[in-house]
């Protein structure tokens, strides 16, 4: 099985790409994990 972090990232990416609206109160428990993963994928300029 996929780790919870990979699952959360995949679900958030699929939702954003499909243009679906995310119901934020339901996503609140996963919000910190999703933002942590997305910030790790964002290139940092130095």
N, C-alpha and C positions, 0 to 999 in steps of 0.2 A: 504494500500500500504506500501511497504517497504521504510524506510528512504533512502535518497540518499547515506548515508555512508554505509549502509548494501548492497545496490545495487552495489556500486563501489567495495566493498570488494568481493562480490560474483562473479562479472564479472572478477575481476583480478585473483581470485583463479581458476575459471573455465578455463580461458585462459592459465594460467600457467600449470595447470594439464593436459589440453588437448594437450599441446605442441604447441599451436598456437603462431605465431609471432604477437606481438602487434605492431601496427604502432604508434610509439612514438609521432609524431607531433599531431595525433588525441587525444592521451591520455594526452597531456600536461595540459589541464585545470583540469584534475582529479588527476594529479600526486601527489600533496601535500596531498590530502585527502587519497589516497590509501596508501602512505607511512606512514601517521599518524596512520591509522588503523592497518597496518601491524606491526608497531613498538609497538603498544599497545598489540598485540598478542604475540610478541616475549618475551620469558621468560628472566627475568633479574637476573643475579647472583650478589649476594652482599657480 
